[in-house]
Amino acid sequence: MMKNWIGRLGISLALSICGFACKGGAGKQEIPLTGSQTYLLQSSGKMKVYPSASTDGAGSQPLQKLQVKRKNDGEAAKTPGCWACTDCICNGAECACTECTSC
């Protein structure tokens, strides 16, 4: 009987810890975009977001929604609205990535 109670306590504790940890970092945050930002996605899953369809972003596609697990937005950003992202999956004008760093 005592062994059964300890087993249940262990399972309950494990579920509580998993629930707390999963809620903490599993969600994605949205990166605010302007209406003119575009993206180029490579087959490796790396993506570059451009402030607009400029010469640097030739052949890029419109981007309307960008979600990311980790956003690194440093003060050393060279170009506002420019992002370099990894492990991205895009469905039309919406993309989800693992990590994005400002350019």
Stockholm file with secondary structure:
# STOCKHOLM 1.0

chainA/1-103         MMKNWIGRLGISLALSICGFACKGGAGKQEIPLTGSQTYLLQSSGKMKVYPSASTDGAGSQPLQKLQVKRKNDGEAAKTPGCWACTDCICNGAECACTECTSC
#=GR chainA/1-103 SS CHHHHHHHHHHHHHHHHHHHHHHHHSSCEEECCCTTCEEEECTTSCEEEESSSCSTTTTCEECCEEEEEEEECCTTCSSTTCEEEESCEEETTEEEEEEEEEC
#=GC SS_cons         CHHHHHHHHHHHHHHHHHHHHHHHHSSCEEECCCTTCEEEECTTSCEEEESSSCSTTTTCEECCEEEEEEEECCTTCSSTTCEEEESCEEETTEEEEEEEEEC
//
